[in-house]
Amino acid sequence: RPWTGLISLHHIMEELNSRNSRLRRAVRRSRDPKLDARNAATMALLGVVVAADTHEVKQKAQLPAWKKYALQFQVNASATAAALRKGDAASVKTRYLKAAKACAACHSDFRHDE
């Protein structure tokens, strides 16, 4: 993992949140599909890093769930980007909501500070 030590998981999540807030508006109405697709694609790439940074996983038995959520997020964020590039508004919303659901499920299982 060449990015180990380059950036904390906290900072990755901040970047994801920033891009997500822009993308959430785009799901309703994209004014710049190319930019919105780049945001979704970047989010998918950041999901790869999240999958590799397992320090939040306190029990080995939870690793499969961490990886599952990260993969669901990556797949659906990538599909959101593709749908934005194609102009497929229905698919944008469906895939975006699936990516958001993966985030919420992961946070429910692994984020214990809230």
GIQUIFEN-V490638 format. One record per pair of residues at least 12 apart in sequence whose ideal C-beta (glycine too) atoms are under 6 Angstrom apart, sorted by the first residue. I is the first residue (numbers start at 1). J is the second residue. If there is no record, write none. Layout:
i,j
I,J
I,J
This chain:
i,j
1,52
3,49
9,53
12,46
12,49
16,43
16,46
19,39
19,43
22,39
23,39
23,40
27,92
27,93
27,96
33,84
36,84
37,81
37,84
37,85
40,77
40,80
40,81
41,81
43,77
44,74
44,77
44,78
47,70
47,73
47,74
50,70
51,67
51,70
54,66
56,110
65,109
69,102
69,105
69,106
72,102
73,99
73,102
76,95
76,98
76,99
77,99
79,95
80,92
80,95
80,96
83,95
